[in-house]
Amino acid sequence: GRHGGAARPPLGAMAGNYWTSSHRRRWIFEPHELRALRAQARGSFSDAEAELIDDRMLFLMREVGVALLWRAPVVATAKTLYKRFYTKASLEGFDPRLIAVTALYMGAKIEELGQYNLVRLLNAVSKVVKENKVLFPTFSPQHVHDFEFHILSKLGFDLVIFHPFRYIEKFCRDAGASSDVFRTSWDLVNDSYLSDVILIHPPYLIALAAMYIACVHHTLDLREWFNRLNVNFGKLKTVTRDLTDLLRARERGVPNAPNPAQLLKKLQDKYQNALDKQGEEHATRKRKREEQAKLESRKK
């Protein structure tokens, strides 16, 4: 099975209701399936361009999260929504900059439970892009509300996400791991959202792999604890390798990377018309509402 072993492990209790969740049923892909979906999502962008767009957007999301002092799982939810969206949609039809900002807004609402101040978020985005000297449009709250619907409908209104963070806490407590191992595992999980591991492996296995790497790093021998888990070690090795590869790839950067500034200019040129059109539609709708209100008040 592609979900981390056919037999339900006794750590099932620790993995909570992930087993019956839509996350497991709909949002875990085989690597070759994901490669095919990514190829479709590229549209007219090259492999390297699509990868760099992804890279820039995930970096931006992280920086906005830092600026707003958000907890790691909030930003992780936003990144996961962004990643899931582009398994169902194309860069051709949807501006990744607006999807990234809208995913942040949705992440805040999902994780913080309640209505998040969108203007505050948009101000933080403006601040981050200014500090990083990035060519980026100024989005209105209306832009974000429109795109929130696009994301919801592409995802089939499916917002259930199980993050590895929740397992790291349980596993480290259960194994009696040191605070150093906990912190390193947490950081590794946080970095993992820069890759697609969340779309390929079950979250509890990502957590175990991060913990395994952290134990090696801090020379803590938890083999006995790992052996007690009824977990497929072949699968755990695969996730550990994927995580390690990801960290090495991050250090190397995107191969044959295009110039980021030129790529952002290309995005700007590509989507500006759509943004202008969206702005005009908002203005028209507003005018109609005002006219309607005038008519209503006259009737009174």
Contacts in CASP RR format, 6 or more apart in sequence:
PFRMAT RR
TARGET T0000
AUTHOR 0000-0000-0000
METHOD contacts of the structure
MODEL  1
GRHGGAARPPLGAMAGNYWTSSHRRRWIFEPHELRALRAQARGSFSDAEA
ELIDDRMLFLMREVGVALLWRAPVVATAKTLYKRFYTKASLEGFDPRLIA
VTALYMGAKIEELGQYNLVRLLNAVSKVVKENKVLFPTFSPQHVHDFEFH
ILSKLGFDLVIFHPFRYIEKFCRDAGASSDVFRTSWDLVNDSYLSDVILI
HPPYLIALAAMYIACVHHTLDLREWFNRLNVNFGKLKTVTRDLTDLLRAR
ERGVPNAPNPAQLLKKLQDKYQNALDKQGEEHATRKRKREEQAKLESRKK
2 28 0 8 1.000
2 30 0 8 1.000
3 24 0 8 1.000
3 28 0 8 1.000
3 202 0 8 1.000
4 201 0 8 1.000
4 202 0 8 1.000
4 205 0 8 1.000
4 231 0 8 1.000
4 232 0 8 1.000
4 235 0 8 1.000
5 232 0 8 1.000
5 235 0 8 1.000
7 230 0 8 1.000
8 19 0 8 1.000
9 15 0 8 1.000
9 229 0 8 1.000
9 230 0 8 1.000
9 231 0 8 1.000
10 229 0 8 1.000
10 230 0 8 1.000
11 204 0 8 1.000
11 229 0 8 1.000
11 230 0 8 1.000
11 231 0 8 1.000
12 19 0 8 1.000
12 204 0 8 1.000
14 167 0 8 1.000
14 170 0 8 1.000
14 171 0 8 1.000
14 174 0 8 1.000
14 204 0 8 1.000
15 162 0 8 1.000
15 167 0 8 1.000
15 202 0 8 1.000
15 203 0 8 1.000
15 204 0 8 1.000
18 24 0 8 1.000
18 162 0 8 1.000
18 202 0 8 1.000
18 203 0 8 1.000
18 204 0 8 1.000
21 160 0 8 1.000
21 162 0 8 1.000
22 158 0 8 1.000
22 160 0 8 1.000
23 160 0 8 1.000
23 161 0 8 1.000
23 162 0 8 1.000
23 203 0 8 1.000
24 202 0 8 1.000
26 158 0 8 1.000
27 84 0 8 1.000
27 158 0 8 1.000
27 199 0 8 1.000
28 199 0 8 1.000
28 200 0 8 1.000
28 201 0 8 1.000
28 202 0 8 1.000
29 37 0 8 1.000
29 87 0 8 1.000
29 199 0 8 1.000
29 200 0 8 1.000
30 200 0 8 1.000
31 200 0 8 1.000
34 87 0 8 1.000
34 196 0 8 1.000
34 199 0 8 1.000
34 200 0 8 1.000
37 86 0 8 1.000
37 87 0 8 1.000
38 50 0 8 1.000
38 86 0 8 1.000
38 87 0 8 1.000
40 90 0 8 1.000
41 50 0 8 1.000
41 86 0 8 1.000
41 87 0 8 1.000
41 89 0 8 1.000
41 90 0 8 1.000
41 91 0 8 1.000
42 49 0 8 1.000
42 50 0 8 1.000
42 90 0 8 1.000
42 91 0 8 1.000
43 50 0 8 1.000
43 90 0 8 1.000
43 91 0 8 1.000
43 92 0 8 1.000
44 92 0 8 1.000
45 53 0 8 1.000
45 91 0 8 1.000
46 258 0 8 1.000
48 254 0 8 1.000
48 255 0 8 1.000
48 256 0 8 1.000
48 257 0 8 1.000
48 258 0 8 1.000
49 258 0 8 1.000
49 263 0 8 1.000
49 266 0 8 1.000
50 91 0 8 1.000
51 254 0 8 1.000
51 257 0 8 1.000
52 254 0 8 1.000
52 257 0 8 1.000
52 258 0 8 1.000
52 260 0 8 1.000
52 263 0 8 1.000
53 91 0 8 1.000
53 96 0 8 1.000
53 263 0 8 1.000
53 267 0 8 1.000
54 86 0 8 1.000
54 96 0 8 1.000
55 194 0 8 1.000
55 253 0 8 1.000
55 254 0 8 1.000
56 134 0 8 1.000
56 260 0 8 1.000
56 263 0 8 1.000
56 264 0 8 1.000
57 82 0 8 1.000
57 96 0 8 1.000
57 97 0 8 1.000
57 99 0 8 1.000
57 100 0 8 1.000
58 79 0 8 1.000
58 82 0 8 1.000
58 100 0 8 1.000
58 193 0 8 1.000
58 194 0 8 1.000
60 100 0 8 1.000
60 125 0 8 1.000
60 128 0 8 1.000
60 129 0 8 1.000
60 132 0 8 1.000
60 134 0 8 1.000
61 75 0 8 1.000
61 78 0 8 1.000
61 79 0 8 1.000
61 82 0 8 1.000
61 100 0 8 1.000
61 103 0 8 1.000
61 104 0 8 1.000
62 75 0 8 1.000
63 128 0 8 1.000
63 132 0 8 1.000
64 75 0 8 1.000
64 104 0 8 1.000
64 121 0 8 1.000
64 124 0 8 1.000
64 125 0 8 1.000
64 128 0 8 1.000
65 74 0 8 1.000
65 75 0 8 1.000
65 104 0 8 1.000
65 124 0 8 1.000
67 124 0 8 1.000
67 127 0 8 1.000
67 128 0 8 1.000
68 120 0 8 1.000
68 121 0 8 1.000
68 124 0 8 1.000
70 108 0 8 1.000
71 111 0 8 1.000
72 165 0 8 1.000
72 186 0 8 1.000
72 190 0 8 1.000
73 111 0 8 1.000
73 163 0 8 1.000
73 165 0 8 1.000
73 166 0 8 1.000
74 107 0 8 1.000
74 108 0 8 1.000
74 111 0 8 1.000
74 112 0 8 1.000
75 104 0 8 1.000
75 193 0 8 1.000
76 161 0 8 1.000
76 163 0 8 1.000
76 165 0 8 1.000
76 190 0 8 1.000
76 193 0 8 1.000
76 198 0 8 1.000
77 106 0 8 1.000
77 107 0 8 1.000
77 110 0 8 1.000
77 111 0 8 1.000
77 161 0 8 1.000
77 163 0 8 1.000
78 100 0 8 1.000
78 103 0 8 1.000
78 104 0 8 1.000
78 106 0 8 1.000
78 107 0 8 1.000
78 108 0 8 1.000
79 103 0 8 1.000
79 193 0 8 1.000
79 198 0 8 1.000
80 161 0 8 1.000
80 163 0 8 1.000
80 193 0 8 1.000
80 198 0 8 1.000
81 103 0 8 1.000
81 106 0 8 1.000
81 107 0 8 1.000
81 151 0 8 1.000
81 155 0 8 1.000
81 159 0 8 1.000
81 161 0 8 1.000
82 96 0 8 1.000
82 99 0 8 1.000
82 100 0 8 1.000
82 103 0 8 1.000
83 196 0 8 1.000
83 198 0 8 1.000
83 199 0 8 1.000
84 155 0 8 1.000
84 199 0 8 1.000
85 94 0 8 1.000
85 99 0 8 1.000
85 103 0 8 1.000
85 151 0 8 1.000
85 154 0 8 1.000
85 155 0 8 1.000
86 96 0 8 1.000
86 99 0 8 1.000
87 199 0 8 1.000
88 154 0 8 1.000
88 155 0 8 1.000
89 150 0 8 1.000
89 154 0 8 1.000
94 147 0 8 1.000
94 150 0 8 1.000
95 267 0 8 1.000
95 270 0 8 1.000
95 271 0 8 1.000
95 274 0 8 1.000
95 275 0 8 1.000
96 267 0 8 1.000
97 136 0 8 1.000
97 137 0 8 1.000
97 139 0 8 1.000
97 267 0 8 1.000
97 271 0 8 1.000
98 137 0 8 1.000
98 139 0 8 1.000
98 143 0 8 1.000
98 144 0 8 1.000
98 147 0 8 1.000
98 271 0 8 1.000
98 275 0 8 1.000
99 147 0 8 1.000
99 150 0 8 1.000
99 151 0 8 1.000
101 121 0 8 1.000
101 122 0 8 1.000
101 125 0 8 1.000
101 139 0 8 1.000
101 144 0 8 1.000
102 144 0 8 1.000
102 147 0 8 1.000
102 148 0 8 1.000
102 150 0 8 1.000
102 151 0 8 1.000
103 151 0 8 1.000
104 121 0 8 1.000
104 125 0 8 1.000
105 116 0 8 1.000
105 118 0 8 1.000
105 121 0 8 1.000
105 144 0 8 1.000
105 148 0 8 1.000
106 148 0 8 1.000
106 151 0 8 1.000
106 159 0 8 1.000
108 116 0 8 1.000
108 121 0 8 1.000
109 115 0 8 1.000
109 116 0 8 1.000
110 159 0 8 1.000
110 161 0 8 1.000
118 141 0 8 1.000
118 144 0 8 1.000
119 141 0 8 1.000
122 138 0 8 1.000
122 139 0 8 1.000
122 140 0 8 1.000
122 141 0 8 1.000
122 144 0 8 1.000
125 136 0 8 1.000
125 139 0 8 1.000
126 138 0 8 1.000
128 134 0 8 1.000
129 136 0 8 1.000
134 264 0 8 1.000
135 261 0 8 1.000
135 264 0 8 1.000
135 265 0 8 1.000
135 268 0 8 1.000
136 264 0 8 1.000
137 268 0 8 1.000
137 271 0 8 1.000
137 272 0 8 1.000
137 275 0 8 1.000
140 279 0 8 1.000
140 282 0 8 1.000
142 278 0 8 1.000
142 279 0 8 1.000
142 282 0 8 1.000
143 275 0 8 1.000
143 278 0 8 1.000
143 279 0 8 1.000
146 278 0 8 1.000
152 159 0 8 1.000
162 203 0 8 1.000
163 189 0 8 1.000
163 203 0 8 1.000
164 189 0 8 1.000
164 192 0 8 1.000
164 198 0 8 1.000
164 203 0 8 1.000
164 204 0 8 1.000
164 206 0 8 1.000
164 207 0 8 1.000
164 210 0 8 1.000
165 186 0 8 1.000
165 189 0 8 1.000
165 207 0 8 1.000
166 203 0 8 1.000
167 203 0 8 1.000
167 204 0 8 1.000
167 207 0 8 1.000
167 208 0 8 1.000
168 182 0 8 1.000
168 185 0 8 1.000
168 186 0 8 1.000
168 189 0 8 1.000
168 207 0 8 1.000
168 210 0 8 1.000
168 211 0 8 1.000
169 182 0 8 1.000
171 177 0 8 1.000
171 207 0 8 1.000
171 208 0 8 1.000
171 211 0 8 1.000
172 181 0 8 1.000
172 182 0 8 1.000
172 185 0 8 1.000
172 211 0 8 1.000
174 225 0 8 1.000
175 211 0 8 1.000
175 222 0 8 1.000
175 225 0 8 1.000
176 225 0 8 1.000
177 185 0 8 1.000
177 211 0 8 1.000
177 214 0 8 1.000
177 215 0 8 1.000
177 220 0 8 1.000
177 222 0 8 1.000
178 218 0 8 1.000
178 220 0 8 1.000
180 214 0 8 1.000
180 218 0 8 1.000
181 211 0 8 1.000
181 214 0 8 1.000
181 215 0 8 1.000
181 218 0 8 1.000
181 220 0 8 1.000
182 214 0 8 1.000
184 210 0 8 1.000
184 213 0 8 1.000
184 214 0 8 1.000
184 217 0 8 1.000
184 218 0 8 1.000
185 207 0 8 1.000
185 210 0 8 1.000
185 211 0 8 1.000
185 213 0 8 1.000
185 214 0 8 1.000
186 210 0 8 1.000
188 210 0 8 1.000
188 213 0 8 1.000
188 214 0 8 1.000
188 243 0 8 1.000
188 247 0 8 1.000
189 206 0 8 1.000
189 207 0 8 1.000
189 210 0 8 1.000
191 246 0 8 1.000
191 247 0 8 1.000
191 250 0 8 1.000
192 198 0 8 1.000
192 206 0 8 1.000
192 210 0 8 1.000
192 243 0 8 1.000
192 246 0 8 1.000
194 246 0 8 1.000
194 250 0 8 1.000
195 242 0 8 1.000
195 246 0 8 1.000
195 249 0 8 1.000
197 206 0 8 1.000
197 239 0 8 1.000
197 242 0 8 1.000
197 243 0 8 1.000
197 246 0 8 1.000
198 206 0 8 1.000
200 242 0 8 1.000
201 209 0 8 1.000
201 235 0 8 1.000
201 238 0 8 1.000
201 239 0 8 1.000
201 242 0 8 1.000
205 231 0 8 1.000
205 235 0 8 1.000
205 236 0 8 1.000
205 239 0 8 1.000
206 239 0 8 1.000
206 243 0 8 1.000
208 226 0 8 1.000
208 229 0 8 1.000
208 231 0 8 1.000
208 236 0 8 1.000
208 239 0 8 1.000
209 236 0 8 1.000
209 239 0 8 1.000
209 240 0 8 1.000
209 242 0 8 1.000
209 243 0 8 1.000
210 243 0 8 1.000
211 222 0 8 1.000
212 226 0 8 1.000
212 236 0 8 1.000
212 240 0 8 1.000
213 240 0 8 1.000
213 243 0 8 1.000
213 244 0 8 1.000
214 220 0 8 1.000
215 221 0 8 1.000
215 222 0 8 1.000
END
